Amino acid sequence: MNALMLFLAVIGRLMLDTLGAIGRVSQFTARAVSHIVRPPFYPREFANALMNIGWLSLPVVGLTAVFTGGALALQIYAGGARFNAEAVVPQIVAIGIVRELGPVLVGLMIAARVTSSIAAEIATMKVTEQIDALVTLSTNPMKYLVAPRVLAAFITVPMLVAVGDVIGIAGGYLVGVQNLGFNAAAYLQNTVDFLEPIDIISSLVKGAAFGVIASVMGCYYGMSSGRGAQGVGRATKGSVEAAAVLLLAANFLLTGIFFSV
């Protein structure tokens, strides 16, 4: 009986902690969004966030996408050969990249690169009391640090997803034409004919959602970090873990919304 009560107490504590964390993150997100639409605005911080999240992420997004598209073409060709269905490579590469692999891989790269960077930066500012200095100068940290980064991620990550989709399809095209013997014109035509507007829309919507998740997690863990170097390390690690899990969960939910039968 005591063991059962102890087990139930542990489960209950975990549930309460989880619900409390969800509530805190939801409140933080609502505050961040409210500060985006209310003055004052900080265009310099917004421009810096656009550069760091968007432009500087292009190399890793491009390399990830091109190798993933090429590997996907090889895998589909090898699998399709077992059923004499090698001709479906262009179609499956296109739908696989645009619907799933493009948004998810870009989102995970943003979580690895941008979320960790935001969390470490803001956590370091908290440790060195720079956030307290902002408050002393009558500057709202949520408006100065969080809102520009969330808005920049919301705008730039869908663009990165679109670029990643194109590069991923191009990677599959190069492998298909150069290694697998596909006709170049026929490969491109099959790709264009198979994709539908809903595929592209879902990809961009996922990108926007992933951008918000990645930036909010970085800002939340940075603002909530403990003191000292260990606090910065824990905030950085926790932000990436939370962002990655939430990205995959959001991907599942959005896929169900767009493509449920």
N, C-alpha and C positions, 0 to 999 in steps of 0.2 A: 504493500500500500504506500509506504514511504517512497519507494522507488518510482511508483507511478505518479505520485504528487510532485516529486522532484522533476520528472520528465515533463509533466504538464506545465510546471513553473518555468522551465527553460524555454519551452515552446511559446508560452505566453509572453515571456520577456522578449524573445526574438520578434514576435509579431508586433509588440508595442514599439520596440526600437525601429522596426521597419516602417510602421505607420508614421512614427514621429519623423523619421528621415524623409519620407515622402511629403509630409506636410511642410517641413522646413524648405525642401527644394522647391515645392510648388509656390510657397510664399516668396522665396527668393526670385523665382522666375517671373512671377506677377509684378514684383517691384521693379525688376530690370526692364520689363516691357513697358511699364508705366513711365519710366524715366526716359525711354527712347522717344516718346511722343511729346514730352513736355520740356520747355526751355529751362535753363540755358543749354546750349549745345556746344560741343567741343570738336570743331572740324579737324583740328590738327591730330587729336587722338584718334578720330575716326579714320583719317587718311593713313596714319601709321598702322592702324589695325587692318585696313584694306591691303596694304603692302605686305604685312607680315603673314596674314592669313591667306590671301589670294596669290599674289605674284610669286612670293618666295616658296609657295607650296607646289608650284607648277612642275619643277624638275622631278620631285619624288612621285607626284601623281602621274606624270607622263611615263616615267620608267615602269612604274607598277602596272599601268594600263597596257602598255605595249607588250610586255612580257606575258601578262595574263591572257591577252587576246591571242598571242601566238601559241601559248601552251594549250589554251582551250581548243583552238583549231586542230592541233595535233591529237588531243584526247578524243574529240568528237569523230575525227576521221578514223582513228584506230578502233573506237567502239562501233562506229557505223559500218566498218568493213565486215564485222561479224554478221551483219544482217543485210549486206549489199545496199547500205543506205549512206554511202560516202557523200552523195550529192547534197545532203542536207547541211553540210558544214557551214556555208554562208548564213543560212537562216538561223541556225541554232547559236552560232557565235553572236549574231546581231541581237537576238532576243535575250541571250544569256548576259551579254555585256550591258545592254541598255536597261533591262528590267532589274537585274540583281547585282551582278559582279561589279559593274561600274560604280553605282551609288555606294554599295557596301564597302568596297575597297578604298574608295576615296574617303568615305567617312572614317574608316579605321586609320587611314594615313593622317587625316586631320586630327583624330583623337591622339595618335602617337606624337605628332609634331606640334600641333597648335594647343591642344588641351594641356599637355604637360608644360608647354612654355608659358601659357597664361597662368596656370596654377603656381608654377615656380616663381614667376615675376611678382604676382600679387602677394604670395606668401612671404617672399623676401621683403617686399615693401612693408608688410605688417610687422615682421620681425624687427626691421630697422626703424619702426615707428614713423614711416613716411605717410601711412594712412592716417595716423593720429595728427600728423602735421597738416594734411589736407583738411581734416575736420576743424583744426584750429584756424585755418585760413578761410573758413566758411565755404568749403568746397565739398559737395556731397560725393563720397567715394563711389557710390552706386552709379551716379550720373557721369562721373569723370572716368572711372576705370571699367565699369561693367557694361553700361549701355552702349558705348561705341564698339566694343568688341563683339557683343551679341548682334548688333545691327550689321556690322561688317561681315560676320560669319553667315548671317542669314542671306546676305546679298551674294557673297563670293563663292560659297560652297556649291550652290547650284551651277554656277559657271564652271567651277572645277569639275563637277560631275559631267557636264556637257563636253568639256574638253577631254576628260577621261574616257567617255563613251566613244568619241570619235577616234581617239588614239588607240583604244582597245580594239575597235573594229578594224582599224588600219593594221594593227599587229596581226590579227587573224587573216586579213587580206594578203599581207606580205608572205606569211607562211603558206597560205593556200595557193597562191600563185607561184611562188618560187620553189616550194618544197613538195607540194601535193599535186601539182599539175593542173590547177583550175584555170579556166579562161578568165582573164582579168575583167573584161566587160561583163561576162555572165555573172561573175562573183558579185560585182557591184550592183548589177540589176536585181539579183536575187535578194541582196541585202535591203535595197530600197523598197522593193515590192513587199517584203515580208513585214517590215516594221509598220506599226500603226501609230496614229497620234497619241493614243492612250499610253503606249509604251514610253514615249518621250516625256509626256506630262508626268507620269508616275515617277520617272527618273529624276526630274527636276524638283518635284514636290519632296521626294525623299531627301534630295540634297539640301533643301531649305530646312527640313526638320532635323537632319543630322548636323547641320551647321549650328542651329540653335542649341541642340543637346550638347555638342562638343564645347561650345563657348560657355554655356551656362555651368557645366560641370567644372571647367577650369576656373571660372570666376568664383563659384560657390566654395570649392575646396580651398582656393587661395585665400578667400576672405575668412574662412573658418579654420585656418591652419593654427597649429599650436606654436609656441615660442621655440626659438632655437633652430639649429640645423636639422634636427630630427623632425621637427614639425613641418619644415619645408619639404623634406623627403617624403614624409607620410602624405602630405597634401598632394604632391605631384603624383605619387603612385596611386593614391585613391582616386584622383580625378580621371586618370587614364582607364583604370579598371571600371569605374562607374560609367564613363562615357562609352566604352566599348560594349558593355552589357546592354545599356539603354539603346545604343544604336541598333544592335541586333534585334532587340525586342521591338523597337519602333519599325524596323524593316519588316518584321513578321506582320505587325498590325496593319501597316500601310499596304503590304502586298495583299493581305486579305480584303482590305477595303476596295482596292482597285481591280483585283482579279478574282474575287470570290465568284464561285459558280452559282 
